[in-house]
Amino acid sequence: MSITLRQLEIFVAVAETQQVTKASERLFLTQSAVSMALNELQNQLAGPLFDRRGRTLLINDRGRYLLPFAKEILCQINNIETLMTEKKDKVVGALKIVASSTVGNYVLPYLIGAFKHMHPSVSIDMEVCNTSHAEELIVGGSMDLGFVEGEVSNDQISTIPWLQDELMVIASPASEIGAQKTFRVPEDLERCEWVMREKGSGTAQIFKKKLGRHVTRLKVIMELGHTEAIKKAVESGAGVACLSKLAVCREVEQGWLAGLPVEGIDMKRTLQIIQYKKKASTNLMEEFINFCALLNECSQGCACLSSPWKLQDLLAKSCQQPGA
């Protein structure tokens, strides 16, 4: 028996796309080449790996057994190629990162811009989604690094504590709650109707966990899939919400939203950098992680992230330092 890496690569592509046509497009191969390699693999393994439903190929029990082994082998080969061919004296390459909503929309764009200015040969692509989906992309190997605000549950992922953040309640300035100086728990919970992020959101997950036994007092009237949508709903008076200070600093400063610190509960949380435990670290990955860690050196603490302008100023000063 002589299973090739190309056969395993084709098998994984067909398993994920469920079609020979789509797998051939992903791998830039002809459909006949994909079909031939898949048939050879099935012959070598003495049985089918898929059930056919029209043009769709559904992975069967034998295929599901093989799939994680195939992915692991391809991942290790990729690690070998990366480490053996990388130029140690340069930061080059294409980095794929995934970030949960708050980090991806309100922090990382500025970091990526400054990093690109320092390393123009580097390419960085970012996808924004919720924390649970970010975990799936990291474990699946389609992303190199993740930046998340929620708790990480997958034991195949390693975590690096990154930044301290704090959640705050936001309300319309014209509302009764918005006129208060603080939000009291549990006294104010039942008085409010809540606009929440969707299930799987790190912010929603942390907020509910911090409420503890008081979570049953939440009256959720709306779940929205994006932080900006939540802010607009609250601004219109639809209800109140709990979001990161990073996400609402501009609206609070402009008076469009009222930001209320929470009494009775510690609403601080730690943002994390995540990566697959078995993925080899490259110069580019390590350099970007170290660059992101510069935010921890800000003398103002988390206050340096309270607005995009403060963040840009911090990054500009960092880039001007000798050796940067």
PAVEXSE-366170 format. One record per residue (C-alpha): x, y, z; residue in one letter. Coordinates in nm, 3 decimals. Layout:
residues N
<pt east="X" north="Y" up="Z" r="a"/>
...
end
This chain:
residues 324
<pt east="0.000" north="0.000" up="0.000" r="m"/>
<pt east="0.134" north="0.343" up="-0.094" r="s"/>
<pt east="-0.102" north="0.626" up="0.000" r="i"/>
<pt east="0.020" north="0.961" up="-0.131" r="t"/>
<pt east="-0.011" north="1.307" up="0.021" r="l"/>
<pt east="-0.195" north="1.419" up="-0.292" r="r"/>
<pt east="-0.457" north="1.147" up="-0.235" r="q"/>
<pt east="-0.507" north="1.259" up="0.124" r="l"/>
<pt east="-0.531" north="1.624" up="0.016" r="e"/>
<pt east="-0.795" north="1.533" up="-0.242" r="i"/>
<pt east="-0.984" north="1.317" up="0.008" r="f"/>
<pt east="-1.000" north="1.607" up="0.260" r="v"/>
<pt east="-1.111" north="1.851" up="-0.010" r="a"/>
<pt east="-1.392" north="1.620" up="-0.126" r="v"/>
<pt east="-1.498" north="1.556" up="0.235" r="a"/>
<pt east="-1.526" north="1.930" up="0.301" r="e"/>
<pt east="-1.688" north="2.033" up="-0.029" r="t"/>
<pt east="-1.895" north="1.716" up="-0.086" r="q"/>
<pt east="-1.839" north="1.742" up="-0.461" r="q"/>
<pt east="-1.563" north="1.642" up="-0.702" r="v"/>
<pt east="-1.624" north="1.961" up="-0.900" r="t"/>
<pt east="-1.576" north="2.192" up="-0.601" r="k"/>
<pt east="-1.276" north="1.992" up="-0.477" r="a"/>
<pt east="-1.108" north="2.021" up="-0.817" r="s"/>
<pt east="-1.167" north="2.399" up="-0.819" r="e"/>
<pt east="-1.017" north="2.432" up="-0.470" r="r"/>
<pt east="-0.706" north="2.232" up="-0.562" r="l"/>
<pt east="-0.671" north="2.365" up="-0.919" r="f"/>
<pt east="-0.693" north="2.014" up="-1.060" r="l"/>
<pt east="-0.911" north="1.860" up="-1.329" r="t"/>
<pt east="-1.220" north="1.671" up="-1.221" r="q"/>
<pt east="-1.083" north="1.353" up="-1.380" r="s"/>
<pt east="-0.762" north="1.383" up="-1.176" r="a"/>
<pt east="-0.960" north="1.421" up="-0.855" r="v"/>
<pt east="-1.190" north="1.130" up="-0.937" r="s"/>
<pt east="-0.898" north="0.906" up="-1.031" r="m"/>
<pt east="-0.701" north="0.982" up="-0.714" r="a"/>
<pt east="-1.010" north="0.931" up="-0.497" r="l"/>
<pt east="-1.091" north="0.597" up="-0.663" r="n"/>
<pt east="-0.729" north="0.481" up="-0.621" r="e"/>
<pt east="-0.739" north="0.570" up="-0.251" r="l"/>
<pt east="-1.066" north="0.382" up="-0.199" r="q"/>
<pt east="-0.924" north="0.079" up="-0.382" r="n"/>
<pt east="-0.611" north="0.087" up="-0.166" r="q"/>
<pt east="-0.826" north="0.103" up="0.148" r="l"/>
<pt east="-1.048" north="-0.181" up="0.024" r="a"/>
<pt east="-1.378" north="0.006" up="0.039" r="g"/>
<pt east="-1.568" north="0.329" up="-0.024" r="p"/>
<pt east="-1.517" north="0.642" up="0.184" r="l"/>
<pt east="-1.828" north="0.822" up="0.060" r="f"/>
<pt east="-2.194" north="0.756" up="-0.018" r="d"/>
<pt east="-2.316" north="0.912" up="-0.342" r="r"/>
<pt east="-2.639" north="1.117" up="-0.351" r="r"/>
<pt east="-2.665" north="1.245" up="-0.705" r="g"/>
<pt east="-2.365" north="1.474" up="-0.753" r="r"/>
<pt east="-2.311" north="1.498" up="-0.378" r="t"/>
<pt east="-2.060" north="1.277" up="-0.196" r="l"/>
<pt east="-2.147" north="1.225" up="0.171" r="l"/>
<pt east="-1.864" north="1.093" up="0.387" r="i"/>
<pt east="-1.944" north="0.754" up="0.544" r="n"/>
<pt east="-1.829" north="0.593" up="0.868" r="d"/>
<pt east="-1.497" north="0.475" up="0.716" r="r"/>
<pt east="-1.431" north="0.822" up="0.575" r="g"/>
<pt east="-1.511" north="0.989" up="0.909" r="r"/>
<pt east="-1.254" north="0.763" up="1.074" r="y"/>
<pt east="-0.987" north="0.854" up="0.819" r="l"/>
<pt east="-1.055" north="1.229" up="0.804" r="l"/>
<pt east="-0.884" north="1.345" up="1.129" r="p"/>
<pt east="-0.574" north="1.134" up="1.051" r="f"/>
<pt east="-0.554" north="1.280" up="0.701" r="a"/>
<pt east="-0.583" north="1.638" up="0.833" r="k"/>
<pt east="-0.317" north="1.573" up="1.098" r="e"/>
<pt east="-0.072" north="1.433" up="0.842" r="i"/>
<pt east="-0.124" north="1.728" up="0.606" r="l"/>
<pt east="-0.084" north="1.974" up="0.893" r="c"/>
<pt east="0.248" north="1.820" up="0.999" r="q"/>
<pt east="0.378" north="1.825" up="0.641" r="i"/>
<pt east="0.286" north="2.192" up="0.617" r="n"/>
<pt east="0.472" north="2.258" up="0.943" r="n"/>
<pt east="0.785" north="2.089" up="0.807" r="i"/>
<pt east="0.772" north="2.289" up="0.484" r="e"/>
<pt east="0.718" north="2.615" up="0.671" r="t"/>
<pt east="1.000" north="2.568" up="0.920" r="l"/>
<pt east="1.253" north="2.432" up="0.671" r="m"/>
<pt east="1.205" north="2.701" up="0.406" r="t"/>
<pt east="1.152" north="3.012" up="0.621" r="e"/>
<pt east="1.412" north="3.289" up="0.604" r="k"/>
<pt east="1.517" north="3.347" up="0.963" r="k"/>
<pt east="1.638" north="3.702" up="0.907" r="d"/>
<pt east="1.317" north="3.837" up="0.755" r="k"/>
<pt east="0.953" north="3.872" up="0.849" r="v"/>
<pt east="0.768" north="3.764" up="0.536" r="v"/>
<pt east="0.467" north="3.556" up="0.448" r="g"/>
<pt east="0.089" north="3.559" up="0.448" r="a"/>
<pt east="-0.081" north="3.549" up="0.788" r="l"/>
<pt east="-0.444" north="3.451" up="0.832" r="k"/>
<pt east="-0.608" north="3.566" up="1.154" r="i"/>
<pt east="-0.958" north="3.538" up="1.292" r="v"/>
<pt east="-1.101" north="3.770" up="1.555" r="a"/>
<pt east="-1.418" north="3.793" up="1.754" r="s"/>
<pt east="-1.630" north="4.101" up="1.701" r="s"/>
<pt east="-1.493" north="4.353" up="1.950" r="t"/>
<pt east="-1.128" north="4.282" up="1.877" r="v"/>
<pt east="-1.174" north="4.245" up="1.503" r="g"/>
<pt east="-1.375" north="4.561" up="1.454" r="n"/>
<pt east="-1.227" north="4.801" up="1.711" r="y"/>
<pt east="-0.864" north="4.704" up="1.782" r="v"/>
<pt east="-0.695" north="4.484" up="1.523" r="l"/>
<pt east="-0.747" north="4.702" up="1.212" r="p"/>
<pt east="-0.518" north="4.966" up="1.363" r="y"/>
<pt east="-0.262" north="4.705" up="1.469" r="l"/>
<pt east="-0.260" north="4.544" up="1.125" r="i"/>
<pt east="-0.214" north="4.880" up="0.953" r="g"/>
<pt east="0.085" north="4.972" up="1.171" r="a"/>
<pt east="0.240" north="4.625" up="1.137" r="f"/>
<pt east="0.207" north="4.638" up="0.759" r="k"/>
<pt east="0.382" north="4.975" up="0.760" r="h"/>
<pt east="0.678" north="4.815" up="0.939" r="m"/>
<pt east="0.677" north="4.497" up="0.726" r="h"/>
<pt east="0.547" north="4.584" up="0.376" r="p"/>
<pt east="0.620" north="4.237" up="0.237" r="s"/>
<pt east="0.376" north="4.077" up="0.479" r="v"/>
<pt east="0.018" north="3.996" up="0.381" r="s"/>
<pt east="-0.248" north="3.974" up="0.655" r="i"/>
<pt east="-0.607" north="3.860" up="0.602" r="d"/>
<pt east="-0.860" north="3.881" up="0.884" r="m"/>
<pt east="-1.202" north="3.723" up="0.931" r="e"/>
<pt east="-1.441" north="3.850" up="1.200" r="v"/>
<pt east="-1.685" north="3.609" up="1.365" r="c"/>
<pt east="-1.791" north="3.499" up="1.712" r="n"/>
<pt east="-1.560" north="3.315" up="1.951" r="t"/>
<pt east="-1.701" north="2.966" up="1.897" r="s"/>
<pt east="-1.661" north="2.990" up="1.520" r="h"/>
<pt east="-1.309" north="3.128" up="1.564" r="a"/>
<pt east="-1.219" north="2.814" up="1.759" r="e"/>
<pt east="-1.346" north="2.596" up="1.475" r="e"/>
<pt east="-1.139" north="2.784" up="1.217" r="l"/>
<pt east="-0.824" north="2.759" up="1.429" r="i"/>
<pt east="-0.865" north="2.384" up="1.489" r="v"/>
<pt east="-0.959" north="2.329" up="1.124" r="g"/>
<pt east="-0.631" north="2.487" up="1.015" r="g"/>
<pt east="-0.775" north="2.760" up="0.793" r="s"/>
<pt east="-0.653" north="3.035" up="1.030" r="m"/>
<pt east="-0.311" north="3.082" up="1.192" r="d"/>
<pt east="-0.397" north="3.299" up="1.493" r="l"/>
<pt east="-0.716" north="3.398" up="1.673" r="g"/>
<pt east="-0.798" north="3.698" up="1.892" r="f"/>
<pt east="-1.105" north="3.635" up="2.106" r="v"/>
<pt east="-1.296" north="3.777" up="2.400" r="e"/>
<pt east="-1.493" north="3.467" up="2.500" r="g"/>
<pt east="-1.391" north="3.157" up="2.691" r="e"/>
<pt east="-1.209" north="2.889" up="2.492" r="v"/>
<pt east="-1.325" north="2.532" up="2.550" r="s"/>
<pt east="-1.137" north="2.325" up="2.290" r="n"/>
<pt east="-0.841" north="2.140" up="2.443" r="d"/>
<pt east="-0.658" north="2.142" up="2.108" r="q"/>
<pt east="-0.614" north="2.520" up="2.137" r="i"/>
<pt east="-0.347" north="2.702" up="2.336" r="s"/>
<pt east="-0.427" north="3.045" up="2.479" r="t"/>
<pt east="-0.213" north="3.350" up="2.552" r="i"/>
<pt east="-0.362" north="3.612" up="2.787" r="p"/>
<pt east="-0.347" north="3.943" up="2.603" r="w"/>
<pt east="-0.541" north="4.253" up="2.712" r="l"/>
<pt east="-0.763" north="4.353" up="3.000" r="q"/>
<pt east="-1.104" north="4.476" up="2.886" r="d"/>
<pt east="-1.419" north="4.578" up="3.073" r="e"/>
<pt east="-1.787" north="4.542" up="2.990" r="l"/>
<pt east="-2.031" north="4.825" up="3.050" r="m"/>
<pt east="-2.407" north="4.873" up="3.018" r="v"/>
<pt east="-2.521" north="5.110" up="2.744" r="i"/>
<pt east="-2.858" north="5.284" up="2.721" r="a"/>
<pt east="-3.025" north="5.565" up="2.536" r="s"/>
<pt east="-2.935" north="5.899" up="2.702" r="p"/>
<pt east="-3.306" north="5.986" up="2.692" r="a"/>
<pt east="-3.406" north="5.679" up="2.895" r="s"/>
<pt east="-3.451" north="5.657" up="3.271" r="e"/>
<pt east="-3.163" north="5.410" up="3.298" r="i"/>
<pt east="-2.945" north="5.629" up="3.078" r="g"/>
<pt east="-2.980" north="5.917" up="3.324" r="a"/>
<pt east="-2.815" north="5.712" up="3.601" r="q"/>
<pt east="-2.447" north="5.726" up="3.690" r="k"/>
<pt east="-2.411" north="5.352" up="3.736" r="t"/>
<pt east="-2.601" north="5.029" up="3.668" r="f"/>
<pt east="-2.685" north="4.836" up="3.983" r="r"/>
<pt east="-2.703" north="4.457" up="4.003" r="v"/>
<pt east="-2.947" north="4.310" up="4.074" r="p"/>
<pt east="-3.174" north="4.613" up="4.132" r="e"/>
<pt east="-3.175" north="4.741" up="3.772" r="d"/>
<pt east="-3.182" north="4.409" up="3.586" r="l"/>
<pt east="-3.556" north="4.350" up="3.591" r="e"/>
<pt east="-3.635" north="4.711" up="3.499" r="r"/>
<pt east="-3.472" north="4.672" up="3.157" r="c"/>
<pt east="-3.536" north="4.500" up="2.826" r="e"/>
<pt east="-3.212" north="4.365" up="2.682" r="w"/>
<pt east="-3.064" north="4.361" up="2.334" r="v"/>
<pt east="-2.805" north="4.079" up="2.323" r="m"/>
<pt east="-2.547" north="3.936" up="2.086" r="r"/>
<pt east="-2.624" north="3.600" up="1.925" r="e"/>
<pt east="-2.544" north="3.264" up="2.089" r="k"/>
<pt east="-2.172" north="3.189" up="2.055" r="g"/>
<pt east="-2.072" north="3.550" up="2.113" r="s"/>
<pt east="-1.788" north="3.593" up="2.362" r="g"/>
<pt east="-1.935" north="3.915" up="2.501" r="t"/>
<pt east="-2.277" north="3.761" up="2.566" r="a"/>
<pt east="-2.114" north="3.451" up="2.715" r="q"/>
<pt east="-1.898" north="3.648" up="2.959" r="i"/>
<pt east="-2.182" north="3.884" up="3.057" r="f"/>
<pt east="-2.420" north="3.601" up="3.144" r="k"/>
<pt east="-2.151" north="3.414" up="3.336" r="k"/>
<pt east="-2.066" north="3.721" up="3.543" r="k"/>
<pt east="-2.432" north="3.773" up="3.630" r="l"/>
<pt east="-2.435" north="3.427" up="3.787" r="g"/>
<pt east="-2.765" north="3.352" up="3.960" r="r"/>
<pt east="-2.899" north="3.691" up="3.849" r="h"/>
<pt east="-2.899" north="3.582" up="3.483" r="v"/>
<pt east="-3.258" north="3.458" up="3.520" r="t"/>
<pt east="-3.367" north="3.821" up="3.565" r="r"/>
<pt east="-3.265" north="3.911" up="3.210" r="l"/>
<pt east="-3.556" north="3.992" up="2.981" r="k"/>
<pt east="-3.405" north="3.948" up="2.634" r="v"/>
<pt east="-3.622" north="4.102" up="2.362" r="i"/>
<pt east="-3.376" north="4.089" up="2.074" r="m"/>
<pt east="-3.062" north="3.901" up="1.963" r="e"/>
<pt east="-2.846" north="4.062" up="1.694" r="l"/>
<pt east="-2.540" north="3.930" up="1.516" r="g"/>
<pt east="-2.328" north="4.246" up="1.514" r="h"/>
<pt east="-2.216" north="4.498" up="1.773" r="t"/>
<pt east="-2.300" north="4.794" up="1.548" r="e"/>
<pt east="-2.658" north="4.673" up="1.513" r="a"/>
<pt east="-2.688" north="4.649" up="1.892" r="i"/>
<pt east="-2.558" north="5.004" up="1.938" r="k"/>
<pt east="-2.809" north="5.141" up="1.687" r="k"/>
<pt east="-3.095" north="4.952" up="1.851" r="a"/>
<pt east="-3.001" north="5.087" up="2.195" r="v"/>
<pt east="-2.954" north="5.438" up="2.059" r="e"/>
<pt east="-3.307" north="5.423" up="1.919" r="s"/>
<pt east="-3.442" north="5.332" up="2.264" r="g"/>
<pt east="-3.523" north="4.966" up="2.192" r="a"/>
<pt east="-3.357" north="4.850" up="2.515" r="g"/>
<pt east="-3.024" north="4.833" up="2.695" r="v"/>
<pt east="-2.718" north="4.619" up="2.623" r="a"/>
<pt east="-2.383" north="4.521" up="2.767" r="c"/>
<pt east="-2.079" north="4.569" up="2.544" r="l"/>
<pt east="-1.706" north="4.627" up="2.566" r="s"/>
<pt east="-1.580" north="4.978" up="2.641" r="k"/>
<pt east="-1.368" north="4.942" up="2.328" r="l"/>
<pt east="-1.679" north="4.912" up="2.113" r="a"/>
<pt east="-1.876" north="5.208" up="2.250" r="v"/>
<pt east="-1.612" north="5.470" up="2.335" r="c"/>
<pt east="-1.694" north="5.696" up="2.039" r="r"/>
<pt east="-2.071" north="5.693" up="2.091" r="e"/>
<pt east="-2.036" north="5.757" up="2.465" r="v"/>
<pt east="-1.794" north="6.045" up="2.407" r="e"/>
<pt east="-2.031" north="6.200" up="2.151" r="q"/>
<pt east="-2.330" north="6.159" up="2.381" r="g"/>
<pt east="-2.517" north="5.928" up="2.147" r="w"/>
<pt east="-2.514" north="5.653" up="2.411" r="l"/>
<pt east="-2.498" north="5.657" up="2.789" r="a"/>
<pt east="-2.226" north="5.428" up="2.928" r="g"/>
<pt east="-2.284" north="5.294" up="3.279" r="l"/>
<pt east="-2.024" north="5.109" up="3.486" r="p"/>
<pt east="-2.174" north="4.809" up="3.664" r="v"/>
<pt east="-2.199" north="4.810" up="4.044" r="e"/>
<pt east="-2.182" north="4.487" up="4.238" r="g"/>
<pt east="-2.002" north="4.273" up="3.976" r="i"/>
<pt east="-1.647" north="4.281" up="3.844" r="d"/>
<pt east="-1.699" north="4.320" up="3.467" r="m"/>
<pt east="-1.333" north="4.297" up="3.369" r="k"/>
<pt east="-1.225" north="4.025" up="3.130" r="r"/>
<pt east="-0.905" north="3.915" up="2.955" r="t"/>
<pt east="-0.885" north="3.913" up="2.577" r="l"/>
<pt east="-0.686" north="3.616" up="2.448" r="q"/>
<pt east="-0.470" north="3.512" up="2.155" r="i"/>
<pt east="-0.536" north="3.154" up="2.047" r="i"/>
<pt east="-0.361" north="2.907" up="1.818" r="q"/>
<pt east="-0.370" north="2.538" up="1.738" r="y"/>
<pt east="-0.137" north="2.350" up="1.974" r="k"/>
<pt east="0.018" north="2.137" up="1.701" r="k"/>
<pt east="0.074" north="2.422" up="1.457" r="k"/>
<pt east="0.435" north="2.532" up="1.418" r="a"/>
<pt east="0.501" north="2.897" up="1.500" r="s"/>
<pt east="0.669" north="3.101" up="1.227" r="t"/>
<pt east="0.871" north="3.421" up="1.244" r="n"/>
<pt east="0.569" north="3.613" up="1.117" r="l"/>
<pt east="0.333" north="3.469" up="1.379" r="m"/>
<pt east="0.575" north="3.538" up="1.665" r="e"/>
<pt east="0.652" north="3.889" up="1.541" r="e"/>
<pt east="0.284" north="3.978" up="1.515" r="f"/>
<pt east="0.209" north="3.840" up="1.863" r="i"/>
<pt east="0.497" north="4.042" up="2.008" r="n"/>
<pt east="0.378" north="4.352" up="1.826" r="f"/>
<pt east="0.026" north="4.313" up="1.965" r="c"/>
<pt east="0.178" north="4.281" up="2.312" r="a"/>
<pt east="0.298" north="4.642" up="2.283" r="l"/>
<pt east="-0.048" north="4.748" up="2.394" r="l"/>
<pt east="0.026" north="4.605" up="2.738" r="n"/>
<pt east="0.313" north="4.851" up="2.774" r="e"/>
<pt east="0.088" north="5.155" up="2.747" r="c"/>
<pt east="0.134" north="5.366" up="3.062" r="s"/>
<pt east="-0.236" north="5.451" up="3.058" r="q"/>
<pt east="-0.334" north="5.085" up="3.091" r="g"/>
<pt east="-0.658" north="4.989" up="2.918" r="c"/>
<pt east="-0.741" north="5.360" up="2.883" r="a"/>
<pt east="-0.505" north="5.373" up="2.584" r="c"/>
<pt east="-0.767" north="5.169" up="2.397" r="l"/>
<pt east="-1.062" north="5.392" up="2.484" r="s"/>
<pt east="-1.060" north="5.554" up="2.141" r="s"/>
<pt east="-0.913" north="5.483" up="1.796" r="p"/>
<pt east="-0.704" north="5.801" up="1.813" r="w"/>
<pt east="-0.530" north="5.702" up="2.137" r="k"/>
<pt east="-0.457" north="5.361" up="1.990" r="l"/>
<pt east="-0.316" north="5.510" up="1.671" r="q"/>
<pt east="-0.097" north="5.745" up="1.875" r="d"/>
<pt east="0.041" north="5.453" up="2.079" r="l"/>
<pt east="0.123" north="5.253" up="1.767" r="l"/>
<pt east="0.285" north="5.550" up="1.594" r="a"/>
<pt east="0.515" north="5.604" up="1.895" r="k"/>
<pt east="0.601" north="5.232" up="1.906" r="s"/>
<pt east="0.691" north="5.231" up="1.538" r="c"/>
<pt east="0.924" north="5.527" up="1.587" r="q"/>
<pt east="1.123" north="5.359" up="1.864" r="q"/>
<pt east="1.480" north="5.248" up="1.776" r="p"/>
<pt east="1.489" north="4.892" up="1.651" r="g"/>
<pt east="1.117" north="4.888" up="1.576" r="a"/>
end
